[in-house]
Amino acid sequence: MANSGKADNQLNLALDVPEDVRAKTLDLNIGFIPEVKIWELIVKYSGDLSRVASDLGATVVPLQNEYAIITLRQDLIPQLTAYQEIEFIEKPKRLFYSVNQGRSVSCINPLQTSQYNLFGNGVIVAVIDSGIDYAHPDFRNPDGTTRIIELWDQTIEGKPPEGYAIGTLYTREQINEALNAPTQPERLAIVPSVDLSGHGTHVKCLNPKKIKE
């Protein structure tokens, strides 16, 4: 694709290199679904994206502050840049895990001194990470039920949250049903979400409410 002022440099590079070369890189292929030649892109826009979605046959998931996720065919990206509603386009980035000194760099330690005494009571925490081991004791109440309100696994096709097009949303009730299953295979048959790397589980175990308990 000819370099576009609306597309970030990494997206332009990803579209300019051969697909087999791109697949061997660390992050240029992130956001691309090679089987169907489709990209999942992040856009900054103004106005209404319904015309863009209709014209290009794209899937649009609005976010906040006039950002959205657009999923469309690779060959239609040059056309996407031509719409005046589109201000900027970028590809997803690969996230790298880092857990060392997590409490200090997150400024948790000073908040739990006697001056502030903030331990997270009444706070709902959202964690966007590799997943969560929902059967872990840290995420269960004394009666064995889950402390998790909802679990959105974006790697499992099924019923996504309202307004979104990917993943499956598991409710507290479904998680409790899974926790009551007598064996792990039966539990995973109900809620098959797993944290393969363990990073998301580790991060959630560090939340201030749990530290106090």
PyMOL CGO cylinders between C-alpha atoms (Angstrom):
from pymol import cmd
from pymol.cgo import CYLINDER

trace = [
    CYLINDER, 0.00, 0.00, 0.00, 1.27, 3.45, -0.80, 0.3, 1, 1, 1, 1, 1, 1,
    CYLINDER, 1.27, 3.45, -0.80, 2.22, 5.22, 2.40, 0.3, 1, 1, 1, 1, 1, 1,
    CYLINDER, 2.22, 5.22, 2.40, -0.83, 6.87, 3.92, 0.3, 1, 1, 1, 1, 1, 1,
    CYLINDER, -0.83, 6.87, 3.92, -0.71, 9.74, 6.36, 0.3, 1, 1, 1, 1, 1, 1,
    CYLINDER, -0.71, 9.74, 6.36, -3.70, 8.21, 8.12, 0.3, 1, 1, 1, 1, 1, 1,
    CYLINDER, -3.70, 8.21, 8.12, -2.03, 4.84, 8.74, 0.3, 1, 1, 1, 1, 1, 1,
    CYLINDER, -2.03, 4.84, 8.74, 0.69, 4.40, 11.33, 0.3, 1, 1, 1, 1, 1, 1,
    CYLINDER, 0.69, 4.40, 11.33, 4.16, 3.40, 10.18, 0.3, 1, 1, 1, 1, 1, 1,
    CYLINDER, 4.16, 3.40, 10.18, 3.90, -0.16, 11.47, 0.3, 1, 1, 1, 1, 1, 1,
    CYLINDER, 3.90, -0.16, 11.47, 0.69, -0.79, 9.54, 0.3, 1, 1, 1, 1, 1, 1,
    CYLINDER, 0.69, -0.79, 9.54, 2.19, 0.64, 6.35, 0.3, 1, 1, 1, 1, 1, 1,
    CYLINDER, 2.19, 0.64, 6.35, 5.23, -1.59, 6.80, 0.3, 1, 1, 1, 1, 1, 1,
    CYLINDER, 5.23, -1.59, 6.80, 3.07, -4.65, 7.47, 0.3, 1, 1, 1, 1, 1, 1,
    CYLINDER, 3.07, -4.65, 7.47, 1.14, -4.06, 4.26, 0.3, 1, 1, 1, 1, 1, 1,
    CYLINDER, 1.14, -4.06, 4.26, 4.25, -3.40, 2.18, 0.3, 1, 1, 1, 1, 1, 1,
    CYLINDER, 4.25, -3.40, 2.18, 6.25, -6.54, 3.03, 0.3, 1, 1, 1, 1, 1, 1,
    CYLINDER, 6.25, -6.54, 3.03, 5.38, -9.97, 1.55, 0.3, 1, 1, 1, 1, 1, 1,
    CYLINDER, 5.38, -9.97, 1.55, 2.95, -11.97, 3.66, 0.3, 1, 1, 1, 1, 1, 1,
    CYLINDER, 2.95, -11.97, 3.66, 5.41, -14.84, 4.23, 0.3, 1, 1, 1, 1, 1, 1,
    CYLINDER, 5.41, -14.84, 4.23, 8.02, -12.38, 5.49, 0.3, 1, 1, 1, 1, 1, 1,
    CYLINDER, 8.02, -12.38, 5.49, 5.50, -10.62, 7.71, 0.3, 1, 1, 1, 1, 1, 1,
    CYLINDER, 5.50, -10.62, 7.71, 4.48, -13.93, 9.29, 0.3, 1, 1, 1, 1, 1, 1,
    CYLINDER, 4.48, -13.93, 9.29, 8.06, -14.51, 10.48, 0.3, 1, 1, 1, 1, 1, 1,
    CYLINDER, 8.06, -14.51, 10.48, 8.31, -11.20, 12.33, 0.3, 1, 1, 1, 1, 1, 1,
    CYLINDER, 8.31, -11.20, 12.33, 7.58, -10.64, 15.99, 0.3, 1, 1, 1, 1, 1, 1,
    CYLINDER, 7.58, -10.64, 15.99, 4.63, -8.30, 15.62, 0.3, 1, 1, 1, 1, 1, 1,
    CYLINDER, 4.63, -8.30, 15.62, 3.91, -7.23, 12.03, 0.3, 1, 1, 1, 1, 1, 1,
    CYLINDER, 3.91, -7.23, 12.03, 1.34, -10.00, 11.65, 0.3, 1, 1, 1, 1, 1, 1,
    CYLINDER, 1.34, -10.00, 11.65, -0.55, -9.13, 14.83, 0.3, 1, 1, 1, 1, 1, 1,
    CYLINDER, -0.55, -9.13, 14.83, -4.14, -8.28, 13.88, 0.3, 1, 1, 1, 1, 1, 1,
    CYLINDER, -4.14, -8.28, 13.88, -4.06, -10.21, 10.59, 0.3, 1, 1, 1, 1, 1, 1,
    CYLINDER, -4.06, -10.21, 10.59, -6.11, -13.37, 10.01, 0.3, 1, 1, 1, 1, 1, 1,
    CYLINDER, -6.11, -13.37, 10.01, -4.26, -15.05, 7.12, 0.3, 1, 1, 1, 1, 1, 1,
    CYLINDER, -4.26, -15.05, 7.12, -6.87, -17.70, 6.36, 0.3, 1, 1, 1, 1, 1, 1,
    CYLINDER, -6.87, -17.70, 6.36, -9.38, -15.08, 5.21, 0.3, 1, 1, 1, 1, 1, 1,
    CYLINDER, -9.38, -15.08, 5.21, -7.02, -12.13, 4.49, 0.3, 1, 1, 1, 1, 1, 1,
    CYLINDER, -7.02, -12.13, 4.49, -8.74, -9.96, 7.08, 0.3, 1, 1, 1, 1, 1, 1,
    CYLINDER, -8.74, -9.96, 7.08, -7.28, -7.30, 9.37, 0.3, 1, 1, 1, 1, 1, 1,
    CYLINDER, -7.28, -7.30, 9.37, -8.53, -6.17, 12.75, 0.3, 1, 1, 1, 1, 1, 1,
    CYLINDER, -8.53, -6.17, 12.75, -7.58, -2.49, 13.01, 0.3, 1, 1, 1, 1, 1, 1,
    CYLINDER, -7.58, -2.49, 13.01, -7.93, 0.32, 15.53, 0.3, 1, 1, 1, 1, 1, 1,
    CYLINDER, -7.93, 0.32, 15.53, -9.21, 3.62, 14.13, 0.3, 1, 1, 1, 1, 1, 1,
    CYLINDER, -9.21, 3.62, 14.13, -9.70, 7.14, 15.43, 0.3, 1, 1, 1, 1, 1, 1,
    CYLINDER, -9.70, 7.14, 15.43, -12.74, 8.59, 13.75, 0.3, 1, 1, 1, 1, 1, 1,
    CYLINDER, -12.74, 8.59, 13.75, -15.26, 11.42, 13.81, 0.3, 1, 1, 1, 1, 1, 1,
    CYLINDER, -15.26, 11.42, 13.81, -18.95, 11.32, 13.05, 0.3, 1, 1, 1, 1, 1, 1,
    CYLINDER, -18.95, 11.32, 13.05, -20.68, 8.06, 12.15, 0.3, 1, 1, 1, 1, 1, 1,
    CYLINDER, -20.68, 8.06, 12.15, -19.02, 4.90, 10.82, 0.3, 1, 1, 1, 1, 1, 1,
    CYLINDER, -19.02, 4.90, 10.82, -22.20, 3.26, 9.52, 0.3, 1, 1, 1, 1, 1, 1,
    CYLINDER, -22.20, 3.26, 9.52, -21.44, 4.38, 5.94, 0.3, 1, 1, 1, 1, 1, 1,
    CYLINDER, -21.44, 4.38, 5.94, -17.94, 2.92, 6.17, 0.3, 1, 1, 1, 1, 1, 1,
    CYLINDER, -17.94, 2.92, 6.17, -19.25, -0.38, 7.49, 0.3, 1, 1, 1, 1, 1, 1,
    CYLINDER, -19.25, -0.38, 7.49, -21.93, -0.59, 4.80, 0.3, 1, 1, 1, 1, 1, 1,
    CYLINDER, -21.93, -0.59, 4.80, -19.70, 0.36, 1.88, 0.3, 1, 1, 1, 1, 1, 1,
    CYLINDER, -19.70, 0.36, 1.88, -16.81, -1.91, 2.82, 0.3, 1, 1, 1, 1, 1, 1,
    CYLINDER, -16.81, -1.91, 2.82, -18.73, -4.77, 4.40, 0.3, 1, 1, 1, 1, 1, 1,
    CYLINDER, -18.73, -4.77, 4.40, -16.69, -4.20, 7.54, 0.3, 1, 1, 1, 1, 1, 1,
    CYLINDER, -16.69, -4.20, 7.54, -17.46, -5.04, 11.15, 0.3, 1, 1, 1, 1, 1, 1,
    CYLINDER, -17.46, -5.04, 11.15, -17.27, -1.99, 13.41, 0.3, 1, 1, 1, 1, 1, 1,
    CYLINDER, -17.27, -1.99, 13.41, -17.06, -2.13, 17.21, 0.3, 1, 1, 1, 1, 1, 1,
    CYLINDER, -17.06, -2.13, 17.21, -17.22, 1.41, 18.66, 0.3, 1, 1, 1, 1, 1, 1,
    CYLINDER, -17.22, 1.41, 18.66, -15.10, 2.06, 21.73, 0.3, 1, 1, 1, 1, 1, 1,
    CYLINDER, -15.10, 2.06, 21.73, -14.90, 5.31, 23.71, 0.3, 1, 1, 1, 1, 1, 1,
    CYLINDER, -14.90, 5.31, 23.71, -13.69, 8.78, 22.72, 0.3, 1, 1, 1, 1, 1, 1,
    CYLINDER, -13.69, 8.78, 22.72, -14.30, 8.15, 19.00, 0.3, 1, 1, 1, 1, 1, 1,
    CYLINDER, -14.30, 8.15, 19.00, -12.10, 5.08, 18.74, 0.3, 1, 1, 1, 1, 1, 1,
    CYLINDER, -12.10, 5.08, 18.74, -13.31, 1.86, 17.16, 0.3, 1, 1, 1, 1, 1, 1,
    CYLINDER, -13.31, 1.86, 17.16, -12.15, -1.57, 16.07, 0.3, 1, 1, 1, 1, 1, 1,
    CYLINDER, -12.15, -1.57, 16.07, -12.75, -2.25, 12.38, 0.3, 1, 1, 1, 1, 1, 1,
    CYLINDER, -12.75, -2.25, 12.38, -12.43, -5.70, 10.84, 0.3, 1, 1, 1, 1, 1, 1,
    CYLINDER, -12.43, -5.70, 10.84, -12.19, -5.78, 7.05, 0.3, 1, 1, 1, 1, 1, 1,
    CYLINDER, -12.19, -5.78, 7.05, -10.45, -7.37, 4.08, 0.3, 1, 1, 1, 1, 1, 1,
    CYLINDER, -10.45, -7.37, 4.08, -6.83, -6.44, 3.53, 0.3, 1, 1, 1, 1, 1, 1,
    CYLINDER, -6.83, -6.44, 3.53, -7.43, -5.20, -0.01, 0.3, 1, 1, 1, 1, 1, 1,
    CYLINDER, -7.43, -5.20, -0.01, -9.98, -2.66, 1.29, 0.3, 1, 1, 1, 1, 1, 1,
    CYLINDER, -9.98, -2.66, 1.29, -7.61, -0.85, 3.65, 0.3, 1, 1, 1, 1, 1, 1,
    CYLINDER, -7.61, -0.85, 3.65, -6.58, 1.76, 1.01, 0.3, 1, 1, 1, 1, 1, 1,
    CYLINDER, -6.58, 1.76, 1.01, -10.27, 2.57, 0.54, 0.3, 1, 1, 1, 1, 1, 1,
    CYLINDER, -10.27, 2.57, 0.54, -10.71, 2.87, 4.30, 0.3, 1, 1, 1, 1, 1, 1,
    CYLINDER, -10.71, 2.87, 4.30, -8.12, 5.63, 4.44, 0.3, 1, 1, 1, 1, 1, 1,
    CYLINDER, -8.12, 5.63, 4.44, -10.10, 7.65, 1.89, 0.3, 1, 1, 1, 1, 1, 1,
    CYLINDER, -10.10, 7.65, 1.89, -13.12, 8.19, 4.14, 0.3, 1, 1, 1, 1, 1, 1,
    CYLINDER, -13.12, 8.19, 4.14, -13.20, 11.59, 5.79, 0.3, 1, 1, 1, 1, 1, 1,
    CYLINDER, -13.20, 11.59, 5.79, -14.64, 10.00, 8.93, 0.3, 1, 1, 1, 1, 1, 1,
    CYLINDER, -14.64, 10.00, 8.93, -11.37, 8.11, 9.42, 0.3, 1, 1, 1, 1, 1, 1,
    CYLINDER, -11.37, 8.11, 9.42, -8.68, 10.21, 11.08, 0.3, 1, 1, 1, 1, 1, 1,
    CYLINDER, -8.68, 10.21, 11.08, -6.06, 7.60, 11.94, 0.3, 1, 1, 1, 1, 1, 1,
    CYLINDER, -6.06, 7.60, 11.94, -5.55, 3.83, 11.58, 0.3, 1, 1, 1, 1, 1, 1,
    CYLINDER, -5.55, 3.83, 11.58, -3.22, 1.55, 13.48, 0.3, 1, 1, 1, 1, 1, 1,
    CYLINDER, -3.22, 1.55, 13.48, -2.73, -2.18, 13.86, 0.3, 1, 1, 1, 1, 1, 1,
    CYLINDER, -2.73, -2.18, 13.86, -2.89, -4.00, 17.19, 0.3, 1, 1, 1, 1, 1, 1,
    CYLINDER, -2.89, -4.00, 17.19, 0.35, -4.33, 19.12, 0.3, 1, 1, 1, 1, 1, 1,
    CYLINDER, 0.35, -4.33, 19.12, 1.76, -7.37, 20.87, 0.3, 1, 1, 1, 1, 1, 1,
    CYLINDER, 1.76, -7.37, 20.87, 1.73, -7.01, 24.64, 0.3, 1, 1, 1, 1, 1, 1,
    CYLINDER, 1.73, -7.01, 24.64, 4.68, -8.27, 26.65, 0.3, 1, 1, 1, 1, 1, 1,
    CYLINDER, 4.68, -8.27, 26.65, 4.36, -9.52, 30.19, 0.3, 1, 1, 1, 1, 1, 1,
    CYLINDER, 4.36, -9.52, 30.19, 6.24, -7.99, 33.09, 0.3, 1, 1, 1, 1, 1, 1,
    CYLINDER, 6.24, -7.99, 33.09, 5.58, -8.88, 36.72, 0.3, 1, 1, 1, 1, 1, 1,
    CYLINDER, 5.58, -8.88, 36.72, 8.79, -7.81, 38.47, 0.3, 1, 1, 1, 1, 1, 1,
    CYLINDER, 8.79, -7.81, 38.47, 8.25, -5.03, 40.98, 0.3, 1, 1, 1, 1, 1, 1,
    CYLINDER, 8.25, -5.03, 40.98, 4.58, -4.89, 39.99, 0.3, 1, 1, 1, 1, 1, 1,
    CYLINDER, 4.58, -4.89, 39.99, 3.40, -3.43, 43.30, 0.3, 1, 1, 1, 1, 1, 1,
    CYLINDER, 3.40, -3.43, 43.30, 5.94, -0.62, 43.37, 0.3, 1, 1, 1, 1, 1, 1,
    CYLINDER, 5.94, -0.62, 43.37, 5.61, 0.48, 39.74, 0.3, 1, 1, 1, 1, 1, 1,
    CYLINDER, 5.61, 0.48, 39.74, 1.81, 0.41, 40.13, 0.3, 1, 1, 1, 1, 1, 1,
    CYLINDER, 1.81, 0.41, 40.13, 2.12, 2.77, 43.14, 0.3, 1, 1, 1, 1, 1, 1,
    CYLINDER, 2.12, 2.77, 43.14, 0.28, 0.33, 45.40, 0.3, 1, 1, 1, 1, 1, 1,
    CYLINDER, 0.28, 0.33, 45.40, 2.73, 0.45, 48.32, 0.3, 1, 1, 1, 1, 1, 1,
    CYLINDER, 2.73, 0.45, 48.32, 2.35, 4.15, 49.26, 0.3, 1, 1, 1, 1, 1, 1,
    CYLINDER, 2.35, 4.15, 49.26, -1.44, 3.89, 49.08, 0.3, 1, 1, 1, 1, 1, 1,
    CYLINDER, -1.44, 3.89, 49.08, -1.47, 1.20, 51.75, 0.3, 1, 1, 1, 1, 1, 1,
    CYLINDER, -1.47, 1.20, 51.75, 0.39, 3.25, 54.35, 0.3, 1, 1, 1, 1, 1, 1,
    CYLINDER, 0.39, 3.25, 54.35, -1.36, 4.63, 57.42, 0.3, 1, 1, 1, 1, 1, 1,
    CYLINDER, -1.36, 4.63, 57.42, -1.64, 8.01, 55.69, 0.3, 1, 1, 1, 1, 1, 1,
    CYLINDER, -1.64, 8.01, 55.69, -4.10, 6.70, 53.08, 0.3, 1, 1, 1, 1, 1, 1,
    CYLINDER, -4.10, 6.70, 53.08, -5.04, 3.18, 54.22, 0.3, 1, 1, 1, 1, 1, 1,
    CYLINDER, -5.04, 3.18, 54.22, -6.51, 2.28, 50.83, 0.3, 1, 1, 1, 1, 1, 1,
    CYLINDER, -6.51, 2.28, 50.83, -6.95, -1.46, 50.34, 0.3, 1, 1, 1, 1, 1, 1,
    CYLINDER, -6.95, -1.46, 50.34, -9.58, -1.67, 47.62, 0.3, 1, 1, 1, 1, 1, 1,
    CYLINDER, -9.58, -1.67, 47.62, -12.72, -2.30, 49.65, 0.3, 1, 1, 1, 1, 1, 1,
    CYLINDER, -12.72, -2.30, 49.65, -15.76, -1.95, 47.40, 0.3, 1, 1, 1, 1, 1, 1,
    CYLINDER, -15.76, -1.95, 47.40, -13.66, -1.65, 44.24, 0.3, 1, 1, 1, 1, 1, 1,
    CYLINDER, -13.66, -1.65, 44.24, -14.39, -3.68, 41.11, 0.3, 1, 1, 1, 1, 1, 1,
    CYLINDER, -14.39, -3.68, 41.11, -11.18, -4.50, 39.22, 0.3, 1, 1, 1, 1, 1, 1,
    CYLINDER, -11.18, -4.50, 39.22, -11.06, -5.19, 35.47, 0.3, 1, 1, 1, 1, 1, 1,
    CYLINDER, -11.06, -5.19, 35.47, -7.98, -7.06, 34.25, 0.3, 1, 1, 1, 1, 1, 1,
    CYLINDER, -7.98, -7.06, 34.25, -7.12, -7.25, 30.54, 0.3, 1, 1, 1, 1, 1, 1,
    CYLINDER, -7.12, -7.25, 30.54, -4.49, -9.95, 30.30, 0.3, 1, 1, 1, 1, 1, 1,
    CYLINDER, -4.49, -9.95, 30.30, -3.76, -13.54, 29.30, 0.3, 1, 1, 1, 1, 1, 1,
    CYLINDER, -3.76, -13.54, 29.30, -6.79, -14.93, 31.15, 0.3, 1, 1, 1, 1, 1, 1,
    CYLINDER, -6.79, -14.93, 31.15, -7.55, -16.11, 34.67, 0.3, 1, 1, 1, 1, 1, 1,
    CYLINDER, -7.55, -16.11, 34.67, -7.63, -19.40, 36.54, 0.3, 1, 1, 1, 1, 1, 1,
    CYLINDER, -7.63, -19.40, 36.54, -11.15, -18.93, 37.82, 0.3, 1, 1, 1, 1, 1, 1,
    CYLINDER, -11.15, -18.93, 37.82, -10.85, -21.99, 40.09, 0.3, 1, 1, 1, 1, 1, 1,
    CYLINDER, -10.85, -21.99, 40.09, -7.91, -20.46, 41.99, 0.3, 1, 1, 1, 1, 1, 1,
    CYLINDER, -7.91, -20.46, 41.99, -8.70, -20.04, 45.72, 0.3, 1, 1, 1, 1, 1, 1,
    CYLINDER, -8.70, -20.04, 45.72, -7.88, -16.31, 45.56, 0.3, 1, 1, 1, 1, 1, 1,
    CYLINDER, -7.88, -16.31, 45.56, -10.92, -15.76, 43.35, 0.3, 1, 1, 1, 1, 1, 1,
    CYLINDER, -10.92, -15.76, 43.35, -13.41, -17.67, 45.49, 0.3, 1, 1, 1, 1, 1, 1,
    CYLINDER, -13.41, -17.67, 45.49, -15.54, -16.64, 48.44, 0.3, 1, 1, 1, 1, 1, 1,
    CYLINDER, -15.54, -16.64, 48.44, -15.44, -18.57, 51.74, 0.3, 1, 1, 1, 1, 1, 1,
    CYLINDER, -15.44, -18.57, 51.74, -18.44, -20.61, 50.56, 0.3, 1, 1, 1, 1, 1, 1,
    CYLINDER, -18.44, -20.61, 50.56, -16.60, -21.63, 47.39, 0.3, 1, 1, 1, 1, 1, 1,
    CYLINDER, -16.60, -21.63, 47.39, -18.52, -19.39, 45.00, 0.3, 1, 1, 1, 1, 1, 1,
    CYLINDER, -18.52, -19.39, 45.00, -16.69, -17.14, 42.59, 0.3, 1, 1, 1, 1, 1, 1,
    CYLINDER, -16.69, -17.14, 42.59, -15.64, -13.55, 43.25, 0.3, 1, 1, 1, 1, 1, 1,
    CYLINDER, -15.64, -13.55, 43.25, -15.53, -12.97, 39.48, 0.3, 1, 1, 1, 1, 1, 1,
    CYLINDER, -15.53, -12.97, 39.48, -18.46, -10.99, 38.07, 0.3, 1, 1, 1, 1, 1, 1,
    CYLINDER, -18.46, -10.99, 38.07, -17.85, -11.81, 34.41, 0.3, 1, 1, 1, 1, 1, 1,
    CYLINDER, -17.85, -11.81, 34.41, -15.12, -13.44, 32.34, 0.3, 1, 1, 1, 1, 1, 1,
    CYLINDER, -15.12, -13.44, 32.34, -14.73, -12.38, 28.70, 0.3, 1, 1, 1, 1, 1, 1,
    CYLINDER, -14.73, -12.38, 28.70, -12.49, -14.84, 26.85, 0.3, 1, 1, 1, 1, 1, 1,
    CYLINDER, -12.49, -14.84, 26.85, -11.73, -13.35, 23.44, 0.3, 1, 1, 1, 1, 1, 1,
    CYLINDER, -11.73, -13.35, 23.44, -10.12, -16.57, 22.18, 0.3, 1, 1, 1, 1, 1, 1,
    CYLINDER, -10.12, -16.57, 22.18, -13.31, -18.65, 22.39, 0.3, 1, 1, 1, 1, 1, 1,
    CYLINDER, -13.31, -18.65, 22.39, -15.97, -18.24, 19.72, 0.3, 1, 1, 1, 1, 1, 1,
    CYLINDER, -15.97, -18.24, 19.72, -19.50, -18.07, 21.06, 0.3, 1, 1, 1, 1, 1, 1,
    CYLINDER, -19.50, -18.07, 21.06, -21.62, -15.35, 22.64, 0.3, 1, 1, 1, 1, 1, 1,
    CYLINDER, -21.62, -15.35, 22.64, -19.63, -12.11, 23.01, 0.3, 1, 1, 1, 1, 1, 1,
    CYLINDER, -19.63, -12.11, 23.01, -20.71, -9.18, 25.20, 0.3, 1, 1, 1, 1, 1, 1,
    CYLINDER, -20.71, -9.18, 25.20, -23.41, -6.95, 23.76, 0.3, 1, 1, 1, 1, 1, 1,
    CYLINDER, -23.41, -6.95, 23.76, -21.94, -4.57, 21.20, 0.3, 1, 1, 1, 1, 1, 1,
    CYLINDER, -21.94, -4.57, 21.20, -18.89, -6.72, 20.47, 0.3, 1, 1, 1, 1, 1, 1,
    CYLINDER, -18.89, -6.72, 20.47, -18.20, -9.32, 17.82, 0.3, 1, 1, 1, 1, 1, 1,
    CYLINDER, -18.20, -9.32, 17.82, -15.55, -11.61, 19.29, 0.3, 1, 1, 1, 1, 1, 1,
    CYLINDER, -15.55, -11.61, 19.29, -15.11, -14.02, 22.16, 0.3, 1, 1, 1, 1, 1, 1,
    CYLINDER, -15.11, -14.02, 22.16, -17.47, -15.46, 24.74, 0.3, 1, 1, 1, 1, 1, 1,
    CYLINDER, -17.47, -15.46, 24.74, -18.73, -13.80, 27.93, 0.3, 1, 1, 1, 1, 1, 1,
    CYLINDER, -18.73, -13.80, 27.93, -19.15, -16.12, 30.91, 0.3, 1, 1, 1, 1, 1, 1,
    CYLINDER, -19.15, -16.12, 30.91, -21.37, -14.95, 33.76, 0.3, 1, 1, 1, 1, 1, 1,
    CYLINDER, -21.37, -14.95, 33.76, -20.95, -15.41, 37.49, 0.3, 1, 1, 1, 1, 1, 1,
    CYLINDER, -20.95, -15.41, 37.49, -23.69, -18.04, 37.37, 0.3, 1, 1, 1, 1, 1, 1,
    CYLINDER, -23.69, -18.04, 37.37, -21.89, -20.05, 34.69, 0.3, 1, 1, 1, 1, 1, 1,
    CYLINDER, -21.89, -20.05, 34.69, -18.60, -19.86, 36.58, 0.3, 1, 1, 1, 1, 1, 1,
    CYLINDER, -18.60, -19.86, 36.58, -20.29, -21.08, 39.78, 0.3, 1, 1, 1, 1, 1, 1,
    CYLINDER, -20.29, -21.08, 39.78, -21.85, -23.93, 37.84, 0.3, 1, 1, 1, 1, 1, 1,
    CYLINDER, -21.85, -23.93, 37.84, -18.40, -24.88, 36.56, 0.3, 1, 1, 1, 1, 1, 1,
    CYLINDER, -18.40, -24.88, 36.56, -16.90, -24.68, 40.04, 0.3, 1, 1, 1, 1, 1, 1,
    CYLINDER, -16.90, -24.68, 40.04, -19.53, -27.11, 41.30, 0.3, 1, 1, 1, 1, 1, 1,
    CYLINDER, -19.53, -27.11, 41.30, -18.53, -29.70, 38.71, 0.3, 1, 1, 1, 1, 1, 1,
    CYLINDER, -18.53, -29.70, 38.71, -16.84, -32.72, 40.33, 0.3, 1, 1, 1, 1, 1, 1,
    CYLINDER, -16.84, -32.72, 40.33, -13.92, -32.98, 37.88, 0.3, 1, 1, 1, 1, 1, 1,
    CYLINDER, -13.92, -32.98, 37.88, -11.76, -30.57, 35.90, 0.3, 1, 1, 1, 1, 1, 1,
    CYLINDER, -11.76, -30.57, 35.90, -12.90, -31.92, 32.49, 0.3, 1, 1, 1, 1, 1, 1,
    CYLINDER, -12.90, -31.92, 32.49, -16.52, -31.38, 33.52, 0.3, 1, 1, 1, 1, 1, 1,
    CYLINDER, -16.52, -31.38, 33.52, -15.68, -27.89, 34.77, 0.3, 1, 1, 1, 1, 1, 1,
    CYLINDER, -15.68, -27.89, 34.77, -13.96, -26.97, 31.52, 0.3, 1, 1, 1, 1, 1, 1,
    CYLINDER, -13.96, -26.97, 31.52, -16.89, -28.30, 29.54, 0.3, 1, 1, 1, 1, 1, 1,
    CYLINDER, -16.89, -28.30, 29.54, -19.00, -25.57, 31.14, 0.3, 1, 1, 1, 1, 1, 1,
    CYLINDER, -19.00, -25.57, 31.14, -16.46, -22.71, 31.17, 0.3, 1, 1, 1, 1, 1, 1,
    CYLINDER, -16.46, -22.71, 31.17, -13.50, -23.75, 28.96, 0.3, 1, 1, 1, 1, 1, 1,
    CYLINDER, -13.50, -23.75, 28.96, -11.48, -20.59, 29.57, 0.3, 1, 1, 1, 1, 1, 1,
    CYLINDER, -11.48, -20.59, 29.57, -7.89, -21.22, 30.73, 0.3, 1, 1, 1, 1, 1, 1,
    CYLINDER, -7.89, -21.22, 30.73, -4.92, -18.98, 31.47, 0.3, 1, 1, 1, 1, 1, 1,
    CYLINDER, -4.92, -18.98, 31.47, -2.18, -20.69, 29.48, 0.3, 1, 1, 1, 1, 1, 1,
    CYLINDER, -2.18, -20.69, 29.48, 0.68, -18.42, 30.57, 0.3, 1, 1, 1, 1, 1, 1,
    CYLINDER, 0.68, -18.42, 30.57, -0.55, -17.76, 34.11, 0.3, 1, 1, 1, 1, 1, 1,
    CYLINDER, -0.55, -17.76, 34.11, 0.30, -14.07, 33.83, 0.3, 1, 1, 1, 1, 1, 1,
    CYLINDER, 0.30, -14.07, 33.83, -3.27, -12.81, 34.11, 0.3, 1, 1, 1, 1, 1, 1,
    CYLINDER, -3.27, -12.81, 34.11, -3.85, -14.96, 37.18, 0.3, 1, 1, 1, 1, 1, 1,
    CYLINDER, -3.85, -14.96, 37.18, -0.66, -13.66, 38.78, 0.3, 1, 1, 1, 1, 1, 1,
    CYLINDER, -0.66, -13.66, 38.78, -1.58, -10.03, 38.13, 0.3, 1, 1, 1, 1, 1, 1,
    CYLINDER, -1.58, -10.03, 38.13, -5.09, -10.47, 39.52, 0.3, 1, 1, 1, 1, 1, 1,
    CYLINDER, -5.09, -10.47, 39.52, -3.68, -12.07, 42.67, 0.3, 1, 1, 1, 1, 1, 1,
    CYLINDER, -3.68, -12.07, 42.67, -1.81, -8.79, 43.30, 0.3, 1, 1, 1, 1, 1, 1,
    CYLINDER, -1.81, -8.79, 43.30, -4.91, -6.61, 43.47, 0.3, 1, 1, 1, 1, 1, 1,
    CYLINDER, -4.91, -6.61, 43.47, -5.09, -4.56, 46.70, 0.3, 1, 1, 1, 1, 1, 1,
    CYLINDER, -5.09, -4.56, 46.70, -8.29, -6.15, 48.00, 0.3, 1, 1, 1, 1, 1, 1,
    CYLINDER, -8.29, -6.15, 48.00, -6.72, -9.59, 47.93, 0.3, 1, 1, 1, 1, 1, 1,
    CYLINDER, -6.72, -9.59, 47.93, -3.50, -8.34, 49.53, 0.3, 1, 1, 1, 1, 1, 1,
    CYLINDER, -3.50, -8.34, 49.53, -5.45, -7.10, 52.52, 0.3, 1, 1, 1, 1, 1, 1,
    CYLINDER, -5.45, -7.10, 52.52, -7.27, -10.39, 52.90, 0.3, 1, 1, 1, 1, 1, 1,
]
cmd.load_cgo(trace, "trace")
